[in-house]
Amino acid sequence: MSETIIYLSQENLLHNLKELRRIANHTVWPVLKSNAYGHGLSEVAAMLQDSSAEYFIVQNYFEAEQVWKITKRPILMLGTESFEKYAQMAFSDLVPVVGSLHLLKTLITLDKEINIHIKINTGMNRQGFDPQEIPALIKLLRDNPHISVTGILTHFSNADASNNAFTAKQYGCFAACVDLFVKAGINPTWIHAGNSAGMAKTPEGLVNAGRAGIALYGLNPLEQEGILYEEYRLLQPVLELRSFITHLRTIQTGEVVGYGNTYKATRETKVATIPMGYHEGIPRLLSNVGSCSTLKGEVLPIIGRVSMNLISLDVTDIDIAVGDEIIVYSNDSDAVNSVTRNAQSCGTISYELTTNLKPHIRRIIV
């Protein structure tokens, strides 16, 4: 028998990074947070270690330490840690993103030379300094020259939408805020606003870097319309998830499959079982609506409820045997069992499906 494996295409990953740099027309930094969006942090760091990216982006210090086991690449850390954690950090290759006076004052008290990126809240209202806080922020920075601002950033909340009005409003606010820093004599090396969806919608001139998350992994972040969507269709999914058949049985008309009796056979049906379920990260919402496929591309509907460690498939009229490999998530964007199509079947986004894939599943770089 085979096993459940996530295959990662290094060729597709590097292709996507190149395409995103072309789309953005400036440098692009890979986002490796959340286990590289479920693809595997260590594996993705290894595949990108020879890239020219100035930073790898992570959420927390634990992720930074995992990256440094693979490569000594400088890290941009998005998240906020405890005071005790900051006191233990080595900042020579780590740049924290700072979006509050509390965090800035925490770093100041460490009395270390620290480079930071300042985050501005331009309307998303989760993190970042509000524009009215900037004068006080500038004064605090002037009074503490051991803290150096090497970057300023914001985050777009609606860049995946076809209507760009709010994104344009955020960008205008961001440009005005950056101007306040420049007039105060603070001239950071990096200005970045674009996430995967936003980097193609940022006017040229001010911004000189972008943060590639889901698009780096070949999943289109935009609504399905317009020229930009077609540009992003050039991206190629990095991940393919395969499992294998552990059991075959034939049931008769009227018999049921799985918990809750949610599937009832309307004909004699051949049922295959694969050893995956919601514990492995496959959404329960795919019950009776999702699909897998054979290696030949034959579609295998999911029947009955997705269980904790098992999924049942309708393999009637398919020549198949115990031990045969099954593609759970295809790396073909147009396949019915692509991450994007299965996410749509769940009424969710592709991010959720990939980040839910558990670390215990073996990843292999191909």
N, C-alpha and C positions, 0 to 999 in steps of 0.2 A: 504493500500500500504506500501511497504518497503521504504527505502531511499538509497542514494548513500553512501557507507561506505568503508573505508579501514580497513581490518582486519589484525592485526599484530600478528604473532606467536612468543611468547616469547620462547617456546621450540626450534623452529628452530633457533632463534637468538643466544641462548646460545650454541646450537649444533655447529653452524658455528664458533663461537669464539673458542670453544674447538678444532675443526678440524683445524682451521688456526694456532693455537699454535702448534699442532702436525706437520703440514706441514712445518712451519717455524723453529721449534725446538728452539724457544725462546719466550719471552713474546710478546704479541700482544696488541696494543692499539686501541680501537674503534674510528673511525672517525665519528663524528656527525655533521660535517659541512653541510651547504645547507639543513637545516631542516632534518638532518639525511638521506641525499640522497632522500629526499621526503617522507620518512617514518613517520616523525614526531619527532622533536628533543626531546620534553618533554617526549613523550611516550617511545622512545628508551632509554633515560637517566633513566627513571623509571625501564625499564626492565633489565638494566645493572647495577643498583646501588649496587647490592651485588656481582658483579664480582670483581676479584682481579686485574683489570687493574690499573697500576700506574697512567695513565693519560686518560682523555677523550680529544679528539682532536676536536677543533672547528676552524672556520675561523676568527671570530672577537669577540670583547668584548660583543656585544649584545648577541651572542649565548652563551658565557660563563655565562652571567647573567641568561639566561634561564635555563641552566643546574643547576646552583646553587640554583634555586628555587626547584629543585627536590633532589639534592644530593650535598654535599660539596666536591665532588671529585676534585682533582687537575686538572687543565686545561693546555693543550699545545695549544697555539694560533698561527695558521699558518699565518694569514694575517697581514697587516700593517695598523695602524690607524694614525690619526692626532696627532700632538704634544699635543694639548689640551686634547685629549682623554687619552693619556698615562699619562698625569699629574693627571688625575682623578682616575686612576686605582689603585686597591689594588693588590699587587704582592705576597701576602702571599700564595695564591693558584693558581697563574697564572704564567705560564712560556711562554714568547713570543719567537717566532722563529725570529732570526735576520739574515738578508741576505744582508745587505748593511752598508757601513760606515755611511751613513746619519742616518739610524735608530739607529745604535749603539751610535752615538754621541748624538742623541736625548735622549736616555735612560741615558747616562752618565750625561747629564745636570740636570736630575731630582734629582741627589744626593741621591738615595735610594739604599738599598741593593736589587739587582734584580738578580735572576737566569735566564739564557737564554740558548737557544739551537742555535748553529751557523749552518746556512745553506750554503753548498758549491755547487757551480755550476760546475757540472762535464760534461756538454755537452748539457743540455736541453735549456740553454740560456734564461730562463725567470727570475729567481730569484737566489739569492745566491752570495757569494763571489767567484770571480774567483781565481784559484790557485795562481796566481801571486800577489794577494792582501794579502795573508795570513801573510807574514812577518810584514807588516804594521799593520794588524789586531792584531797579537800577541803582538806587542809593545803597542798598544792602550789598550789592555786588562791588560797588566802588569802595566801600568800607572794608571789604574782605578780599583783597587781591589774590589770595591763595586759591580762590575759586575762580576758574577761568571758563568763560562761556565759549565753547568751540562749535556749538550748533544751536539752532532754534527750529522748532517744529510745531506743527499742529496736526490734527487728524480730521478727515472728512467723514461726515456721518451718513451722507446720502449719495455718494459718488457712483454707486452702482445703478442708480436710476437713470432713465433716459432724459428726464427733466433736470437740467443742470443749474437751475436758478439758485438753489440753496448752496450748492458747491461754490458757485461764483461769489455768493455773499460771504461765505467763509473765507475764500481766498482774499477778497478785498479787505476783510478785517485783519487777516494775517499779515498782508503786505503793509498795512498801516502800523501794526504792532512792531514788525521788523524795523520799520523806518524809525520808530522811537529809540530802539537800541542803537541803530547806526548813528543817529544824531547825538546820542550820549557817548559816542566813542567806542561802543561795543560792536565789533565787526567779526562775527563768527565765520569760521571756514565753511560750515555747512548750513544750508537752509533747506528743510525738507517738509513737504506737506502730503505728498501723494502716497496713499496706500495702493493696493493692487488695482482697484478701480479708478482711483483718483489721479494716478500719475500721468495718465493719458489726457487728463482734462485740466492740467495745470499750465497756465500760460508760461511761455519761455521768458527768461530774463532774471527773475528773482530766485527761483528754486533751482538747486543744482544737485539734488539727490532724491531718490525715491526708496520706499520700503516695500519690497515684494513679498507678500504673504501667499495667499491661495493661488495667485496666478503663477508664481514660481513653480508650483507643483502641477501646472497645466490645466487648472480648472478655471473656467471663464467667470469672472466676477460681475459681469455686466448683464443688464436686462437684454433679452433677445431681440434687439432691433438696432438699426443704425450702423454707420460705418465703423465705429470703434469696436462694436461687438464682433464684426467680421475680422478686424485686426487681431483681436484676442483669440479668434478661432485658430490662428496659426500656432497657438500653444499646444503642447502635447502632454497628456497626463503621464505622470511619472510612475504612478502606482498601479499594480495589478495584483488583486487578491485571489488566490486560488485555494480550494480545499479539495476534498475527494469523497467518493461515495463509500459509505460504510455498510449500507444495508439496502436491499431491494425487496419489495413485496408487491403483490397485485391485490387490489381490493375491488369489490363489486359495486354495482350501482346502488346508491343509498347508504353506503358505508361512509364513515367520517374519518378525518385525520386531525390529530393534535388536540390540545387543550380547548375546551369550550365548544367542541364540535362545530367550529366555524366553517369548515369545509366539508361538503357532502358530495360524493362522486355522482356525476350524472351519466357515467358510463364505466365500463371496466377500465381501471386506471392503474398504471404501474407507478409506484411511489419510490423515490430514492431518498435516503437520509444522508445528510452531510454533518460533520461534527463542528458546527458553528452555531452561535446564537447571540443573544443580547449580552452575555458575559464577554464574548469576544468583541463586541461592539457593533453587531448587526442590529439595526433598529427593529423593535417589535412592530413598529408601524408598517413594516414591509410585509406583514402577514397578509396573505391572499392578494397582494397587489404588486409585489416586487418580482424580480426575475434574476436567475443566474443563466449560465450558458455552458455548452460543451466547448472544447477547444476548437471545434469546427464552426462555432458560432450558432449552433442550434439553441433556441430559446427554451429555458426550463422554468416555468412559472413556479413561484413559491406558493404552496398550498398549506392551509392550516396556519396556526399561529407560530411565529418564530419563538422557540423555546430558549431556555437559558443557554444550552449548549448544542441544540439540534435544530436543523431546518429540514422540512420536507419539500420535495420537488416533484412536479408532474413530469415523468420521463416516458409517458406512453408513446409508443411508436418510435422511440429512439433506441438505436443499437448501443447499449451501454452496459457496463459491468461493475461489480464491486471493485473498488480500488482505482477506478478511472478518475482523472482530475476534472474538476469543475471550476469554471471562472465565476467567482462571486461578484467582484467588481472588475470590469474590463477597463483596459487602458485605451480603448477606442472610444473617442468622445461621442460618436454617433450610435454606439451599441445600446440596446435596450437596458443592459445591466451596467452601463457606465455609472460612475459615482453621481454624476449630475442627474441622470435620468432616474436613478433610484431615490435620490434626494427629493426630486420633484414628486415621485410617487408617495413619499412620506409627508409632503407639504413642508419641507424644511430646506436647508441649504447644504451645499456640499461640504462646507467646513465641519458640520456636525458629524457627518458620516466618517470622514477621515480621522478627525481628532478623537473619535470614540474607539478607534481600533487599538486594542490593548497592546502594551509593550511586550507581553510574553509571546506574541506571535513572531516567529522568526522572520527577519528581513534579509533579503539577499540582493546584492547589487549586481545588475546584469549590464 
